[in-house]
Amino acid sequence: MPNSFRFRSAQTVTVLAVTQLIGWGTTFDMLGVMGRAVAPALGVANEVIFAGLPLMMVVSAIAGPTTGRWLGRYGAARVLSAASLIFALGLSLLAVANGILLYAAAWLVIGIGGALGLSAPAYTAVVEREGPNGKRVIAILMLFTGLSSTIFWPILSLLNEAVGWQLTFVFCAALQFFVCLPLHLFALPKPIVRHAESSAAEIPPVPLSKTAQRKAFLLIAAVTTISTFVTFGIAPSLLEIFRQSGASPALALQLGSARGALGISARFLDMLLGRRGNPILSAVMGISLTVISFLIMLTAGPSTPVLVTFILLYGFGSGVTAVARALLPLALFSPSEFGLHSARLSLPQNLANAIAPVVFTAILDRAGTGPALLACAVLSAFALTLVLMLMTLVRGAGAPEPSPVVS
């Protein structure tokens, strides 16, 4: 790869890694630290404060299709810049919130910013600048964004203790306005896909008919929605599942922490594979590992070795699946269509993110660990069936067989 392209890729990754870290850290991840500081100040229960997250996800889901159209019309840089402004506004509203109405309004605004600024628009910015070769850059970007809570929780905690929650939100808004906005406007390289002289960027990697394209999109939508439903649904309940399975509080915390590290390692492996990775094959492997992990928990008696085996398989499998979810549209559709399809896919995914924790918490509290794990196993097995159907569809279109590379 020429040095100029290496520099462009490094510049793209650096800009988007910084802005996505700030984006996730000051919005979705922020309540993990700030929620219990804001609740007594506003005189409401903790669960009311944490309802801001599902509100954000629902609004982002509704705004997803519009985001896709704007990405195609205006380009990712302008959409991301608008997100920075909207995030700054929403965080400023949080800083001056004196009751539940203004607090809810702030999360409505942040939800719009989430649709315009988190994940899909950033991945679109990569594809605009890298074309079909953006898979490795997206994997690198996901490696960084997976650390958002690790980086921002200590920062926000220290700020809250030093200056209080209101000035902490002012600081977050300032990061969006004075750091993210200039980076999106002035530091991203110019797109290459939009100015390509040939029509190569318009050629999809898989020669599907219009009917097959619609079927492929629906299969991708179903696979990504079900897998994200399981991942986001079980995440808040993992520690409770471990405790109900006989783990001590200390062991449960260690296993929960290991899951995050394993997810990051899976993203790192996908980053190393780069072009050689195949998102469909990655999805098959990742979802298969999660199915096996749930079946082990259901069939083996609770013990420390079983719990360790479960978290190894589930942590790595969910990490591989997360990368595959982001890259599946690029595996089947042309780079120029990536933003539109990714934003459309965000609608069901964000809705799943919003309701999944409530559903799985209810199952766990009312029926116990067994039914919760059984629901995860059934849903994951269904997602695996769908992704195998997608693989069959691709092979039937005469696409090259995916190379047997483990990702």
C-alpha positions as CSV (number, residue, x, y, z in Angstrom):
1,M,0.0,0.0,0.0
2,P,1.5,3.4,-0.9
3,N,2.5,5.7,1.9
4,S,-0.1,8.3,0.9
5,F,-2.9,5.7,1.4
6,R,-1.4,4.5,4.7
7,F,-1.4,8.1,5.9
8,R,-5.0,8.6,4.8
9,S,-6.1,5.5,6.6
10,A,-4.2,6.5,9.7
11,Q,-5.8,9.9,9.6
12,T,-9.3,8.5,9.1
13,V,-8.9,6.1,12.0
14,T,-7.4,8.7,14.3
15,V,-10.1,11.3,13.7
16,L,-13.0,8.8,14.0
17,A,-11.5,6.9,17.0
18,V,-11.3,10.2,18.9
19,T,-14.8,11.4,18.0
20,Q,-16.4,8.0,18.5
21,L,-14.8,7.5,21.8
22,I,-16.1,10.9,22.9
23,G,-19.4,10.2,21.3
24,W,-20.1,6.9,23.1
25,G,-18.3,8.0,26.3
26,T,-20.4,11.2,26.8
27,T,-23.8,9.7,25.8
28,F,-24.5,6.0,26.0
29,D,-21.8,5.1,28.5
30,M,-22.1,8.2,30.6
31,L,-25.1,7.2,32.8
32,G,-23.1,4.3,34.2
33,V,-21.2,6.9,36.2
34,M,-23.5,9.9,36.2
35,G,-26.9,8.3,36.6
36,R,-26.9,7.9,40.4
37,A,-25.5,11.4,40.8
38,V,-28.3,13.0,38.7
39,A,-31.2,11.1,40.3
40,P,-31.1,12.7,43.8
41,A,-30.5,16.1,42.3
42,L,-33.6,15.9,40.2
43,G,-35.6,14.1,42.9
44,V,-36.5,11.0,40.9
45,A,-35.7,7.3,41.2
46,N,-32.6,5.8,39.6
47,E,-34.7,3.8,37.1
48,V,-36.3,7.0,35.8
49,I,-32.9,8.4,35.1
50,F,-31.6,5.3,33.4
51,A,-34.7,5.3,31.2
52,G,-32.8,8.0,29.2
53,L,-30.9,5.2,27.5
54,P,-33.9,3.3,26.0
55,L,-35.3,6.7,25.0
56,M,-32.1,7.5,23.2
57,M,-32.1,4.1,21.4
58,V,-35.8,4.4,20.3
59,V,-35.3,7.9,18.9
60,S,-32.1,6.8,17.2
61,A,-33.9,3.9,15.7
62,I,-36.7,6.1,14.3
63,A,-34.2,8.5,12.9
64,G,-32.1,5.8,11.3
65,P,-33.7,5.6,7.8
66,T,-33.5,9.4,7.5
67,T,-29.9,9.3,8.4
68,G,-29.3,6.8,5.6
69,R,-30.8,9.2,3.1
70,W,-28.7,12.1,4.4
71,L,-25.5,10.1,4.3
72,G,-26.1,9.4,0.6
73,R,-27.0,13.0,-0.1
74,Y,-24.6,15.1,2.0
75,G,-21.8,12.6,2.9
76,A,-20.7,11.3,6.3
77,A,-18.5,14.3,7.3
78,R,-21.5,16.7,7.3
79,V,-23.8,14.3,9.0
80,L,-21.2,13.6,11.7
81,S,-20.7,17.4,12.1
82,A,-24.4,17.8,12.6
83,A,-24.3,15.1,15.2
84,S,-21.6,16.9,17.2
85,L,-23.7,20.0,17.3
86,I,-26.8,18.1,18.4
87,F,-24.9,16.2,21.0
88,A,-23.5,19.5,22.4
89,L,-27.1,20.8,22.6
90,G,-28.4,17.7,24.3
91,L,-25.6,17.6,26.9
92,S,-26.1,21.3,27.5
93,L,-29.8,20.6,28.2
94,L,-28.8,17.9,30.6
95,A,-26.5,20.4,32.4
96,V,-29.4,22.8,33.1
97,A,-32.1,20.1,33.7
98,N,-34.1,20.9,36.8
99,G,-36.9,18.3,36.3
100,I,-37.9,15.2,34.4
101,L,-39.4,17.1,31.4
102,L,-36.2,18.9,30.5
103,Y,-34.2,15.7,31.3
104,A,-36.4,13.7,28.9
105,A,-36.1,16.4,26.2
106,A,-32.3,16.3,26.5
107,W,-32.3,12.5,25.8
108,L,-34.6,13.0,22.8
109,V,-32.1,15.4,21.4
110,I,-29.2,13.0,22.2
111,G,-31.1,10.2,20.5
112,I,-31.2,12.3,17.3
113,G,-27.5,12.8,17.7
114,G,-26.9,9.1,18.2
115,A,-28.6,8.3,14.8
116,L,-26.4,10.9,13.1
117,G,-23.1,10.3,14.9
118,L,-22.6,6.8,16.3
119,S,-21.4,3.7,14.5
120,A,-23.2,3.5,11.1
121,P,-22.3,7.1,10.0
122,A,-18.7,6.6,11.2
123,Y,-18.4,3.3,9.3
124,T,-19.8,5.1,6.3
125,A,-17.1,7.7,6.6
126,V,-14.5,4.9,6.5
127,V,-16.1,3.3,3.4
128,E,-16.3,6.7,1.6
129,R,-12.5,7.1,2.2
130,E,-11.4,3.4,1.8
131,G,-13.9,1.9,-0.6
132,P,-14.3,-1.9,-0.5
133,N,-11.0,-2.1,1.4
134,G,-12.5,-0.4,4.5
135,K,-13.1,-3.7,6.4
136,R,-9.8,-3.5,8.3
137,V,-10.2,0.2,9.1
138,I,-13.6,-0.4,10.5
139,A,-12.3,-3.3,12.6
140,I,-9.5,-1.0,13.9
141,L,-12.1,1.7,14.7
142,M,-14.3,-0.8,16.6
143,L,-11.2,-1.8,18.6
144,F,-10.9,1.7,19.9
145,T,-14.6,2.4,20.4
146,G,-14.9,-0.7,22.5
147,L,-12.8,1.1,25.1
148,S,-15.1,4.1,25.5
149,S,-16.4,3.2,28.9
150,T,-13.0,2.1,30.2
151,I,-11.6,5.6,29.3
152,F,-14.6,7.8,30.2
153,W,-15.9,6.2,33.4
154,P,-12.8,7.3,35.4
155,I,-12.7,10.7,33.7
156,L,-16.4,11.4,34.4
157,S,-16.2,10.1,37.9
158,L,-13.3,12.4,38.8
159,L,-15.0,15.4,37.2
160,N,-18.2,14.7,39.0
161,E,-16.4,14.6,42.3
162,A,-14.4,17.7,41.5
163,V,-17.0,20.0,40.0
164,G,-20.4,18.3,40.2
165,W,-22.7,16.7,37.7
166,Q,-23.8,19.9,35.9
167,L,-20.3,21.1,35.1
168,T,-19.4,17.6,34.1
169,F,-22.1,17.7,31.4
170,V,-20.9,21.2,30.3
171,F,-17.5,19.6,29.9
172,C,-19.0,16.8,27.8
173,A,-20.8,19.3,25.6
174,A,-17.6,21.3,25.2
175,L,-15.8,18.1,24.0
176,Q,-18.5,17.7,21.3
177,F,-18.3,21.3,20.2
178,F,-14.6,22.1,20.4
179,V,-13.1,18.7,19.6
180,C,-15.5,16.6,17.6
181,L,-17.0,19.3,15.5
182,P,-13.7,20.7,14.1
183,L,-12.3,17.1,13.6
184,H,-15.4,16.1,11.5
185,L,-15.4,19.4,9.5
186,F,-11.7,19.8,8.9
187,A,-9.6,16.8,9.8
188,L,-11.2,13.9,7.8
189,P,-9.6,13.2,4.5
190,K,-11.6,13.8,1.4
191,P,-13.8,10.9,0.2
192,I,-12.4,8.8,-2.6
193,V,-15.6,6.8,-3.4
194,R,-17.5,9.9,-4.3
195,H,-14.8,11.1,-6.7
196,A,-13.8,7.9,-8.3
197,E,-13.4,8.2,-12.0
198,S,-14.5,4.7,-12.7
199,S,-17.7,3.0,-11.7
200,A,-15.9,0.4,-9.7
201,A,-17.3,1.8,-6.5
202,E,-20.8,1.1,-7.7
203,I,-20.2,-2.6,-8.4
204,P,-21.4,-4.7,-5.5
205,P,-19.0,-7.5,-4.4
206,V,-21.8,-10.1,-4.9
207,P,-23.8,-10.1,-8.2
208,L,-27.3,-10.4,-6.8
209,S,-30.5,-9.7,-8.6
210,K,-32.9,-7.1,-7.2
211,T,-35.0,-9.8,-5.6
212,A,-32.0,-11.5,-4.2
213,Q,-30.7,-8.2,-2.9
214,R,-34.0,-7.6,-1.0
215,K,-33.8,-11.1,0.4
216,A,-30.2,-10.6,1.4
217,F,-31.0,-7.3,3.2
218,L,-33.9,-8.9,5.1
219,L,-31.6,-11.8,6.2
220,I,-28.9,-9.4,7.3
221,A,-31.5,-7.3,9.1
222,A,-32.9,-10.4,10.9
223,V,-29.4,-11.7,11.8
224,T,-28.0,-8.5,13.1
225,T,-31.2,-7.6,15.1
226,I,-31.5,-11.0,16.8
227,S,-27.8,-11.1,17.6
228,T,-27.8,-7.6,19.0
229,F,-31.0,-8.4,21.0
230,V,-29.2,-11.3,22.7
231,T,-26.0,-9.4,23.3
232,F,-27.6,-6.2,24.7
233,G,-30.2,-8.2,26.5
234,I,-27.9,-10.5,28.4
235,A,-25.2,-7.9,29.1
236,P,-26.8,-6.2,32.2
237,S,-27.8,-9.6,33.6
238,L,-24.5,-11.5,33.2
239,L,-23.4,-10.8,36.8
240,E,-26.8,-12.0,38.2
241,I,-26.6,-15.1,36.0
242,F,-23.2,-15.9,37.3
243,R,-24.4,-15.4,40.9
244,Q,-27.4,-17.6,40.4
245,S,-25.1,-20.3,38.9
246,G,-23.1,-20.4,42.1
247,A,-20.3,-17.9,41.5
248,S,-19.1,-15.7,44.3
249,P,-19.5,-11.9,43.9
250,A,-15.8,-11.6,43.2
251,L,-15.7,-14.4,40.6
252,A,-18.8,-13.0,38.9
253,L,-17.1,-9.6,38.6
254,Q,-13.9,-11.2,37.2
255,L,-15.9,-13.2,34.7
256,G,-17.9,-10.1,33.6
257,S,-14.6,-8.2,33.2
258,A,-13.1,-11.0,31.2
259,R,-16.0,-10.9,28.7
260,G,-15.1,-7.3,27.8
261,A,-11.4,-8.2,27.3
262,L,-12.3,-11.2,25.1
263,G,-14.6,-9.1,23.0
264,I,-11.8,-6.6,22.4
265,S,-9.4,-9.5,21.5
266,A,-11.9,-10.8,18.9
267,R,-12.0,-7.3,17.3
268,F,-8.2,-7.2,17.3
269,L,-8.0,-10.5,15.5
270,D,-10.5,-9.3,12.9
271,M,-8.4,-6.1,12.5
272,L,-5.3,-8.3,11.8
273,L,-7.1,-10.3,9.2
274,G,-8.2,-7.2,7.3
275,R,-9.1,-8.0,3.7
276,R,-8.7,-11.8,4.2
277,G,-11.6,-11.8,6.7
278,N,-15.1,-12.7,5.4
279,P,-18.0,-11.1,7.4
280,I,-20.4,-13.9,6.6
281,L,-18.0,-16.6,7.7
282,S,-17.2,-14.4,10.8
283,A,-20.9,-14.2,11.6
284,V,-21.3,-18.0,11.3
285,M,-18.3,-18.6,13.6
286,G,-19.3,-15.9,16.1
287,I,-22.9,-17.0,16.5
288,S,-21.9,-20.7,16.6
289,L,-19.7,-20.0,19.6
290,T,-22.5,-18.2,21.4
291,V,-24.9,-21.0,20.7
292,I,-22.4,-23.5,22.1
293,S,-21.7,-21.4,25.2
294,F,-25.4,-21.2,26.0
295,L,-25.9,-25.0,25.5
296,I,-22.9,-25.7,27.8
297,M,-24.5,-23.6,30.5
298,L,-27.9,-25.3,30.0
299,T,-26.6,-28.9,30.0
300,A,-23.6,-28.9,32.4
301,G,-23.9,-28.6,36.1
302,P,-23.0,-25.2,37.5
303,S,-19.3,-25.0,38.4
304,T,-16.4,-22.7,38.1
305,P,-14.9,-24.5,35.1
306,V,-18.3,-24.4,33.3
307,L,-18.6,-20.6,34.0
308,V,-15.0,-20.0,32.7
309,T,-15.7,-22.1,29.6
310,F,-18.9,-20.2,29.0
311,I,-17.4,-16.7,29.2
312,L,-14.5,-17.8,27.0
313,L,-16.8,-19.0,24.2
314,Y,-19.5,-16.3,24.7
315,G,-17.0,-13.4,25.1
316,F,-15.0,-14.2,22.0
317,G,-18.1,-15.2,20.0
318,S,-20.0,-12.0,20.8
319,G,-16.9,-9.9,19.9
320,V,-16.5,-11.6,16.5
321,T,-20.3,-11.2,15.9
322,A,-20.1,-7.5,16.7
323,V,-17.5,-6.9,13.9
324,A,-19.5,-9.1,11.5
325,R,-22.7,-7.0,12.2
326,A,-20.9,-3.8,11.1
327,L,-19.3,-5.4,8.0
328,L,-22.1,-7.5,6.5
329,P,-23.5,-4.7,4.4
330,L,-20.0,-4.1,2.9
331,A,-19.8,-7.8,2.0
332,L,-22.9,-7.8,-0.2
333,F,-23.5,-4.2,-1.4
334,S,-21.5,-1.6,-3.1
335,P,-19.6,1.0,-1.1
336,S,-21.9,3.8,-2.3
337,E,-24.9,1.9,-0.8
338,F,-23.2,1.1,2.5
339,G,-24.3,4.1,4.4
340,L,-28.0,3.8,3.4
341,H,-28.1,0.1,4.2
342,S,-26.2,0.5,7.5
343,A,-28.5,3.3,8.6
344,R,-31.6,1.3,7.7
345,L,-30.3,-1.7,9.7
346,S,-29.9,0.6,12.7
347,L,-33.7,0.9,13.0
348,P,-34.4,-2.6,14.2
349,Q,-31.0,-2.9,16.0
350,N,-31.6,0.2,18.1
351,L,-35.1,-0.9,18.9
352,A,-33.7,-4.3,20.0
353,N,-31.1,-2.5,22.1
354,A,-33.8,-0.5,23.8
355,I,-36.2,-3.4,24.8
356,A,-33.8,-6.3,25.2
357,P,-32.5,-5.5,28.7
358,V,-36.0,-5.1,30.0
359,V,-37.1,-8.4,28.4
360,F,-34.2,-10.5,29.7
361,T,-34.3,-8.9,33.2
362,A,-38.0,-9.8,33.4
363,I,-37.3,-13.4,32.3
364,L,-34.4,-13.8,34.8
365,D,-36.3,-12.3,37.7
366,R,-39.5,-14.2,37.1
367,A,-38.3,-17.6,35.7
368,G,-34.6,-17.8,36.6
369,T,-31.4,-18.5,34.8
370,G,-32.4,-21.6,32.9
371,P,-35.3,-20.0,30.9
372,A,-33.2,-16.9,30.2
373,L,-30.3,-19.0,28.8
374,L,-32.7,-21.1,26.9
375,A,-34.2,-18.0,25.2
376,C,-30.6,-16.9,24.3
377,A,-29.8,-20.3,22.9
378,V,-33.0,-20.5,20.8
379,L,-32.6,-16.9,19.4
380,S,-28.9,-17.5,18.6
381,A,-29.7,-20.8,16.9
382,F,-32.3,-19.0,14.8
383,A,-29.8,-16.3,13.9
384,L,-27.3,-19.0,12.9
385,T,-29.9,-20.6,10.6
386,L,-30.5,-17.2,9.0
387,V,-26.9,-16.5,8.4
388,L,-26.4,-19.9,6.9
389,M,-29.3,-19.1,4.5
390,L,-27.5,-15.9,3.6
391,M,-24.3,-17.9,2.9
392,T,-26.3,-20.2,0.6
393,L,-27.8,-17.2,-1.2
394,V,-24.3,-15.7,-1.8
395,R,-23.0,-19.0,-3.1
396,G,-26.0,-19.4,-5.4
397,A,-25.3,-16.1,-6.9
398,G,-21.9,-17.3,-8.2
399,A,-19.8,-15.4,-5.6
400,P,-16.4,-16.8,-4.8
401,E,-16.4,-19.3,-1.9
402,P,-15.3,-17.6,1.3
403,S,-11.8,-18.6,2.2
404,P,-11.6,-20.8,5.4
405,V,-10.0,-18.1,7.5
406,V,-10.9,-18.0,11.1
407,S,-11.7,-14.4,12.2
